[in-house]
Amino acid sequence: MRIGFRQIGVIAAKEFWDRIRNRWVFAVAAVFTAFALAIAYFGAAQQGGIGFKGIDVTIASLVSLVIYLVPLIALILGFDAIVGERERGSLDLLLSMPMTRLELLLGKFAGLSAALAFSTLAGFGLVGLLLSYQLDLGGLYHYFEFTLSAILMGMAFLSIAILISVAAADRARAGGLAIAVWFFFVLVYDLVLLGMLVGSGGRIGSGIFPILLLLNPADVFRIFNIFGMAEVKTLYGLATVFPPTLAEPWLLGSVMVLWIGVPLAVATWRFK
């Protein structure tokens, strides 16, 4: 089947500029900038000091923030992408145009992903510029990796949001499902794994536990950014439960790409 990239581009541009016009992108970028600056300069206040204390400590603190904010923003951004059009009565009009359902879905996803990526780059990129005079080339590269991985995690949750939007009967149910997904992956999932680890006396630590961590895009993001920092890795406890062979950047990146592609593929199948 031939895919019309022009049609995808038209839909994507509309979605992106809609978010620009309603100032959604700028609001999210401002939130990211404010929180990142606060963490970078005041994150060590509880230890009795203020100011920038190093890129490793800053990224470790930002990881905890991003795991809460980015999935929630992505799910809110995409949960009504299709079901909202259906309730407004505009979905039939869109489908009557010379484009396939796949092109419509890909266009929606591409436009929303561009808006999310732009706001993330604008927010964290500004902080990166402010910190650049205190970082060497390695620190800047590490910060860039963190920002890129945050975008990929956001796209993974956006893909899940598109699937919810396709499957839900109305916006209210889609919104409820989106919040439930956020609670499950961000708050509940790790608590369940921790309970399994403690309940088994650590017997599953070297076996299935690392694989189960990869089944959560938020945990993949955390491992990607934490495992390369020895002190922070020990603080998080990842050194004892996650083997270095599974922490290779290319492998974690591939897993995150799967988290983006699989829900989107299921959404495409369901939409057809």
Buried (B, 14 or more C-beta within 10 A) or exposed (E): EEEBEEBBBBBBBEBBBEBEEEEBBBEBBBBBBEBBBBBBBBBBEEEEEEEBBBBBBBBBBBBEBBBEBBBBBBBBBBBBBBBBBBBEEEBEEBEEEEBBBBBBBBBBBBBBBBBBBBBBBBBBBBBBEBBEEEBEEEBBEBBEBBBBBBBBBBBBBBBBBBBBBBBBEEBEBBBEBBBEBBEEBBEEBBEEBEEBBEEEEEEBBEEEBBEBBBEBBBBBBBBBBBBBBEEBBEEBEBBEBBEEEBBEEEBBBEBBEBBBEBBBEBBBEEBE
